[in-house]
Amino acid sequence: MTAPSPVTRALTPVGQLFALGVDIVRMTFRRPFQLGEYIEQTWFVTKVSALPTALFTIPFGATIALLLAELTRQFGAQSQTGAGSVLAIVQQAAPIVTALLISGAGGSAVCADLGARTIREEIAAMEVLGISPIQRLVVPRVLAMATTALVLNGLATVVGVAGGYFFNVVVQGGTPGAYIASFSAIAQVSDIVVSEVKAALFGFTAGVVAAYRGLNPPPGAKGVGDAVNQAVVISFVLVFLINLILTALYLQIVPPKGV
């Protein structure tokens, strides 16, 4: 029997990951829905991710505000500092920060939990009993991560904007009215919508990757640890790739305000 080519070996996990995502979407609408498990996992992911997300967003927002304030000062466009910093936080920083924290905190926990169940053969036992591990265990966890990402994205947006406002107005002596007015003149409702869409998709992607690696870990306890590390790294790469695609599509489809 001919050994599979390197391309085939590389593409097989991609196809399996995509198939798992399709199964999760399909089984989301299958009854019974594990509501109790979903609520428990949502609370757990929120608990481990909320505070780090808020704390991580403050320096993000401050860095963006300080950098843009300096650039706009050099070009004599200080009045547009608020628009640039707030739009950067809403469209890019908030969903990215949310995704990174959801992947690192929630995704690693999900992967470790499913990986431990797999090596203890609990997953195989469920399949023998006719219980779908995807419907029973995976769907609630992935949906919990997507839902939590939506909520935490709103938190990250508020904290990031407040941090940017503080550092621009208080630290650099900017004008509060100009900061807010410039944002109001350029911002659109679609900016918030695309930010929430990104966050939900990032959370879903991180959940699918964590579930896939948790259901397919290398043998032994060390294998579960390796699977957790791989899940986090793969999630980060996919998040940035998806963000690039969504941002490019958004800029092509949605015209700037006033155009």
Phi, psi and chi 1 to 4 in degrees:
 res  aa     phi    psi   chi1   chi2   chi3   chi4
   1 MET       -  130.7 -177.0  175.3  179.3      -
   2 THR   -74.1  133.8  -54.8      -      -      -
   3 ALA   -69.7  145.2      -      -      -      -
   4 PRO   -63.9  147.3   21.6  -31.9      -      -
   5 SER   -71.7  161.6   65.2      -      -      -
   6 PRO   -58.1  -35.5  -25.3   34.1      -      -
   7 VAL   -64.9  -42.9  175.8      -      -      -
   8 THR   -63.9  -42.6  -58.2      -      -      -
   9 ARG   -63.4  -33.5  -69.3 -162.7  -59.2  -92.1
  10 ALA   -76.2  -36.4      -      -      -      -
  11 LEU   -83.5  -20.8  -67.8  179.6      -      -
  12 THR   -59.4  -48.2  -62.6      -      -      -
  13 PRO   -61.8  -32.3  -21.9   33.2      -      -
  14 VAL   -64.1  -45.4  176.4      -      -      -
  15 GLY   -64.1  -39.7      -      -      -      -
  16 GLN   -65.6  -38.8  -66.6  173.4  -17.7      -
  17 LEU   -64.6  -44.1 -178.3   64.8      -      -
  18 PHE   -63.4  -41.9 -179.0   78.5      -      -
  19 ALA   -63.1  -37.9      -      -      -      -
  20 LEU   -64.3  -41.4  177.9   60.7      -      -
  21 GLY   -60.5  -41.4      -      -      -      -
  22 VAL   -64.6  -42.6  172.7      -      -      -
  23 ASP   -62.1  -38.3  -73.2  -19.2      -      -
  24 ILE   -64.6  -44.2  -68.5  172.1      -      -
  25 VAL   -62.8  -43.1  173.8      -      -      -
  26 ARG   -66.0  -42.0  179.6  170.8   53.3   85.0
  27 MET   -80.3   -9.9  -68.7 -171.3  179.2      -
  28 THR   -61.3  -32.1  -61.8      -      -      -
  29 PHE   -97.6    7.1  -56.4   98.0      -      -
  30 ARG   -92.1  139.0  178.8 -179.4  -64.9 -178.7
  31 ARG   -97.6  147.4  -63.3  -63.7  177.0  -97.1
  32 PRO   -84.5  143.9   30.4  -34.3      -      -
  33 PHE   -84.9  134.2 -180.0   73.2      -      -
  34 GLN   -81.7   76.6  -54.4  -61.5  -37.0      -
  35 LEU   -65.3  -43.1 -178.7   60.4      -      -
  36 GLY   -61.2  -43.8      -      -      -      -
  37 GLU   -64.8  -38.3 -175.0   78.2   10.8      -
  38 TYR   -63.4  -45.4  165.3   73.5      -      -
  39 ILE   -64.5  -42.9  -65.5  174.4      -      -
  40 GLU   -62.5  -44.3  179.1 -178.7  -11.9      -
  41 GLN   -69.6  -35.9  -67.1  -60.9  -39.2      -
  42 THR   -62.4  -44.6  -59.0      -      -      -
  43 TRP   -63.9  -41.1  167.9 -115.7      -      -
  44 PHE   -63.9  -48.4  170.2   75.9      -      -
  45 VAL   -64.3  -39.9  176.9      -      -      -
  46 THR   -63.0  -42.8  -57.0      -      -      -
  47 LYS   -63.1  -39.7 -179.2  174.4   61.3  175.4
  48 VAL   -86.2  -12.4  -60.4      -      -      -
  49 SER  -113.7  -22.2  -55.3      -      -      -
  50 ALA   -63.8  -55.9      -      -      -      -
  51 LEU   -63.6  -46.2 -176.9   58.7      -      -
  52 PRO   -59.5  -35.9  -25.0   34.8      -      -
  53 THR   -63.2  -45.9  -61.5      -      -      -
  54 ALA   -63.3  -45.3      -      -      -      -
  55 LEU   -67.8  -35.3  -65.1  177.4      -      -
  56 PHE   -72.8  -29.2 -159.7   69.8      -      -
  57 THR   -75.4  -28.3  -51.0      -      -      -
  58 ILE   -59.0  -53.7  -66.6  174.4      -      -
  59 PRO   -65.9  -29.2   20.5  -31.9      -      -
  60 PHE   -61.4  -52.3 -118.9   97.2      -      -
  61 GLY   -63.6  -38.8      -      -      -      -
  62 ALA   -66.1  -42.4      -      -      -      -
  63 THR   -63.1  -44.5  -58.2      -      -      -
  64 ILE   -62.5  -44.7  -68.1  173.6      -      -
  65 ALA   -64.4  -43.5      -      -      -      -
  66 LEU   -65.4  -42.5  -67.2  174.0      -      -
  67 LEU   -66.0  -46.9  178.5   60.3      -      -
  68 LEU   -67.1  -35.1  -75.1  177.4      -      -
  69 ALA   -61.9  -40.8      -      -      -      -
  70 GLU   -68.7  -41.6 -179.8   63.5   23.6      -
  71 LEU   -66.1  -45.8  -69.9  175.7      -      -
  72 THR   -65.3  -31.4   54.0      -      -      -
  73 ARG   -65.9  -39.5 -176.3 -172.2   63.3   79.8
  74 GLN   -66.0  -32.5  -65.8  178.2    8.8      -
  75 PHE   -97.6    5.8  -69.3   98.4      -      -
  76 GLY    68.7   31.7      -      -      -      -
  77 ALA  -124.6   45.2      -      -      -      -
  78 GLN   -58.9  -27.1  -65.6   91.7  -31.7      -
  79 SER   -68.0  -15.3   60.6      -      -      -
  80 GLN   -99.4    8.2  -60.7  -56.7  -45.5      -
  81 THR   -61.0  -44.4  -59.7      -      -      -
  82 GLY   -61.4  -42.9      -      -      -      -
  83 ALA   -62.7  -47.4      -      -      -      -
  84 GLY   -65.8  -45.8      -      -      -      -
  85 SER   -69.4  -43.1   61.0      -      -      -
  86 VAL   -68.9  -42.4  174.1      -      -      -
  87 LEU   -64.1  -38.2  -73.6  179.1      -      -
  88 ALA   -64.2  -38.7      -      -      -      -
  89 ILE   -69.1  -46.7  -67.7  169.3      -      -
  90 VAL   -66.2  -48.8  171.5      -      -      -
  91 GLN   -80.7  -31.8  -69.3 -171.8   18.8      -
  92 GLN  -119.6  -58.5  -57.2  -63.2  -31.3      -
  93 ALA   -64.2  -47.5      -      -      -      -
  94 ALA   -62.0  -52.4      -      -      -      -
  95 PRO   -65.4  -33.5   17.6  -28.7      -      -
  96 ILE   -67.8  -47.0  -73.6  -68.8      -      -
  97 VAL   -60.3  -43.9  168.8      -      -      -
  98 THR   -59.6  -45.0  -59.7      -      -      -
  99 ALA   -63.9  -42.2      -      -      -      -
 100 LEU   -64.1  -42.0  -63.6 -176.8      -      -
 101 LEU   -72.7  -38.1  -90.6  -61.3      -      -
 102 ILE   -63.1  -42.8  -73.6  -73.0      -      -
 103 SER   -66.7  -45.3  -57.9      -      -      -
 104 GLY   -71.8  -40.7      -      -      -      -
 105 ALA   -91.2  -58.9      -      -      -      -
 106 GLY   -72.5  -45.4      -      -      -      -
 107 GLY   -63.3  -40.3      -      -      -      -
 108 SER   -64.7  -38.4   59.9      -      -      -
 109 ALA   -67.0  -42.2      -      -      -      -
 110 VAL   -62.9  -45.3  167.9      -      -      -
 111 CYS   -63.0  -43.5 -177.0      -      -      -
 112 ALA   -64.6  -40.2      -      -      -      -
 113 ASP   -64.3  -50.0  177.3   39.7      -      -
 114 LEU   -67.7  -35.7  -66.0  176.5      -      -
 115 GLY   -64.6  -40.9      -      -      -      -
 116 ALA   -64.5  -40.2      -      -      -      -
 117 ARG   -64.2  -35.5  -66.6  172.3 -176.5  -92.5
 118 THR   -68.4  -47.6  -59.8      -      -      -
 119 ILE   -71.7  -21.2   64.5  172.4      -      -
 120 ARG   -85.2    1.2  -69.2 -162.6  -55.8  -97.3
 121 GLU    66.6   22.8  -62.1 -173.6   -9.2      -
 122 GLU   -68.8  -37.7  -67.4 -178.6   20.8      -
 123 ILE   -64.4  -44.0  -58.3  -62.0      -      -
 124 ALA   -63.5  -37.9      -      -      -      -
 125 ALA   -65.5  -38.9      -      -      -      -
 126 MET   -62.9  -42.1  -67.4  177.0   65.0      -
 127 GLU   -65.3  -37.7  -66.4  174.1  -19.9      -
 128 VAL   -63.4  -36.2  169.4      -      -      -
 129 LEU   -80.2    0.0  -65.8  173.7      -      -
 130 GLY    82.6   16.0      -      -      -      -
 131 ILE   -98.8  129.4  -58.0  172.5      -      -
 132 SER   -79.5  114.9  171.2      -      -      -
 133 PRO   -65.7  -27.0   21.9  -31.6      -      -
 134 ILE   -67.2  -47.6  -64.1  178.8      -      -
 135 GLN   -68.7  -38.9 -178.0 -178.7    8.3      -
 136 ARG   -79.5  -39.2  178.6   64.1 -179.7   82.3
 137 LEU  -114.4  -41.6  -60.9  174.8      -      -
 138 VAL   -78.3  -48.2  175.0      -      -      -
 139 VAL   -56.2  -49.6  168.7      -      -      -
 140 PRO   -60.1  -36.7  -21.1   32.6      -      -
 141 ARG   -71.8  -41.5  -75.0  162.9  171.3   76.6
 142 VAL   -67.8  -43.5  173.5      -      -      -
 143 LEU   -65.0  -35.0  -67.1 -176.1      -      -
 144 ALA   -63.3  -40.6      -      -      -      -
 145 MET   -67.8  -39.0  -68.3 -176.0   64.2      -
 146 ALA   -66.6  -43.0      -      -      -      -
 147 THR   -65.0  -45.1  -55.9      -      -      -
 148 THR   -63.1  -36.5  -54.8      -      -      -
 149 ALA   -62.1  -38.9      -      -      -      -
 150 LEU   -60.0  -47.3  -83.6  172.8      -      -
 151 VAL   -67.7  -46.6  177.2      -      -      -
 152 LEU   -68.4  -26.0  -66.9 -173.3      -      -
 153 ASN   -64.2  -40.0 -176.9   62.8      -      -
 154 GLY   -63.0  -42.1      -      -      -      -
 155 LEU   -62.3  -45.4  173.0   64.6      -      -
 156 ALA   -63.1  -36.8      -      -      -      -
 157 THR   -63.7  -48.1  -60.6      -      -      -
 158 VAL   -63.4  -46.6  172.0      -      -      -
 159 VAL   -65.8  -41.8  172.2      -      -      -
 160 GLY   -64.9  -43.3      -      -      -      -
 161 VAL   -64.9  -42.9  170.3      -      -      -
 162 ALA   -63.6  -41.2      -      -      -      -
 163 GLY   -65.3  -42.0      -      -      -      -
 164 GLY   -63.7  -40.4      -      -      -      -
 165 TYR   -62.6  -44.5  176.7   87.5      -      -
 166 PHE   -62.0  -48.5  174.7   82.0      -      -
 167 PHE   -71.3  -32.5  -82.6   89.7      -      -
 168 ASN   -75.2  -44.7  179.1 -104.9      -      -
 169 VAL   -82.1  -47.8  174.5      -      -      -
 170 VAL   -82.2  -49.0  177.1      -      -      -
 171 VAL   -75.9  -45.5  176.9      -      -      -
 172 GLN   -97.1   -1.2  -67.6 -173.1  -48.1      -
 173 GLY    73.1   30.1      -      -      -      -
 174 GLY   -72.5  170.7      -      -      -      -
 175 THR   -92.8  122.0  -55.0      -      -      -
 176 PRO   -58.9  -43.2  -22.4   32.6      -      -
 177 GLY   -63.7  -42.4      -      -      -      -
 178 ALA   -66.9  -37.1      -      -      -      -
 179 TYR   -60.9  -47.3 -171.1   93.6      -      -
 180 ILE   -74.4  -41.6  -62.1  174.5      -      -
 181 ALA   -64.4  -38.9      -      -      -      -
 182 SER   -66.9  -37.2   63.7      -      -      -
 183 PHE   -66.7  -43.6  167.4   62.5      -      -
 184 SER   -63.1  -30.1  -57.4      -      -      -
 185 ALA   -75.3  -23.6      -      -      -      -
 186 ILE  -111.7  -32.1  -63.4  178.4      -      -
 187 ALA   -67.4  151.1      -      -      -      -
 188 GLN  -131.1  160.6  -53.2  178.0   78.0      -
 189 VAL   -62.2  -32.9  175.9      -      -      -
 190 SER   -63.1  -23.6   57.6      -      -      -
 191 ASP   -64.8  -42.1  -63.5  -34.4      -      -
 192 ILE   -68.5  -40.1  -61.4  -66.7      -      -
 193 VAL   -62.3  -47.7  173.5      -      -      -
 194 VAL   -67.0  -32.0   72.9      -      -      -
 195 SER   -64.3  -43.5  178.3      -      -      -
 196 GLU   -69.6  -37.3  -69.9  -69.9   86.7      -
 197 VAL   -62.8  -44.2  169.5      -      -      -
 198 LYS   -58.6  -47.4  -78.0 -176.8  177.9 -178.3
 199 ALA   -61.2  -45.7      -      -      -      -
 200 ALA   -63.6  -42.3      -      -      -      -
 201 LEU   -67.7  -38.6 -171.5   55.8      -      -
 202 PHE   -63.4  -44.2  -67.5  164.4      -      -
 203 GLY   -63.4  -41.2      -      -      -      -
 204 PHE   -63.3  -44.7  179.3   82.1      -      -
 205 THR   -61.8  -45.4  -59.6      -      -      -
 206 ALA   -62.6  -37.6      -      -      -      -
 207 GLY   -66.5  -42.0      -      -      -      -
 208 VAL   -64.4  -44.2  172.9      -      -      -
 209 VAL   -63.5  -43.9  172.5      -      -      -
 210 ALA   -62.5  -41.5      -      -      -      -
 211 ALA   -67.0  -40.9      -      -      -      -
 212 TYR   -63.4  -46.4  173.4   74.7      -      -
 213 ARG   -69.6  -33.1  -66.3  -52.8  -57.5  143.3
 214 GLY   -68.8  -33.3      -      -      -      -
 215 LEU   -82.3  -14.3  -65.9  174.6      -      -
 216 ASN  -131.7   57.6  -59.1  -83.6      -      -
 217 PRO   -83.7  156.7   33.8  -34.7      -      -
 218 PRO   -63.3  160.8  -20.9   32.5      -      -
 219 PRO   -63.5  147.1  -20.3   32.0      -      -
 220 GLY    86.0  170.6      -      -      -      -
 221 ALA   -63.6  -38.4      -      -      -      -
 222 LYS   -62.5  -34.8 -177.5 -179.5 -177.9  -60.2
 223 GLY   -62.9  -37.3      -      -      -      -
 224 VAL   -65.1  -42.3  175.3      -      -      -
 225 GLY   -61.5  -41.5      -      -      -      -
 226 ASP   -64.4  -38.7  -67.5  -20.2      -      -
 227 ALA   -64.0  -38.7      -      -      -      -
 228 VAL   -62.6  -46.2  171.2      -      -      -
 229 ASN   -61.6  -43.0  -67.6  -26.6      -      -
 230 GLN   -64.0  -39.9  -67.1  169.2    7.3      -
 231 ALA   -62.0  -43.5      -      -      -      -
 232 VAL   -65.3  -45.2  173.0      -      -      -
 233 VAL   -65.0  -45.9  173.0      -      -      -
 234 ILE   -62.6  -40.1  -66.3  171.6      -      -
 235 SER   -61.3  -43.9  -64.1      -      -      -
 236 PHE   -59.6  -46.0  -74.7    2.6      -      -
 237 VAL   -62.3  -46.2  173.0      -      -      -
 238 LEU   -65.6  -37.2  -69.7  179.9      -      -
 239 VAL   -61.6  -46.7  160.9      -      -      -
 240 PHE   -68.4  -34.6  -77.9  103.7      -      -
 241 LEU   -67.4  -46.4  178.3   60.1      -      -
 242 ILE   -64.2  -38.0  -65.6  172.8      -      -
 243 ASN   -62.2  -40.5 -179.0   65.3      -      -
 244 LEU   -61.3  -45.8  172.2   62.4      -      -
 245 ILE   -64.7  -47.0  -64.4  172.7      -      -
 246 LEU   -65.3  -39.2  -69.8 -179.4      -      -
 247 THR   -64.6  -43.5  -59.8      -      -      -
 248 ALA   -62.6  -43.0      -      -      -      -
 249 LEU   -64.6  -42.0  -69.7  175.1      -      -
 250 TYR   -63.0  -44.2  175.9   75.0      -      -
 251 LEU   -67.5  -26.4  -65.3  176.8      -      -
 252 GLN   -82.7  -33.0  -68.5  -65.3  -37.4      -
 253 ILE   -90.6  -43.4  -64.6  173.4      -      -
 254 VAL   -95.2  117.3 -179.3      -      -      -
 255 PRO   -72.8  150.1   27.4  -33.6      -      -
 256 PRO   -61.2  156.2  -19.3   30.4      -      -
 257 LYS   -64.2  132.1 -168.3  172.6 -178.1  178.8
 258 GLY    93.5   -6.6      -      -      -      -
 259 VAL   -89.2      -  176.6      -      -      -
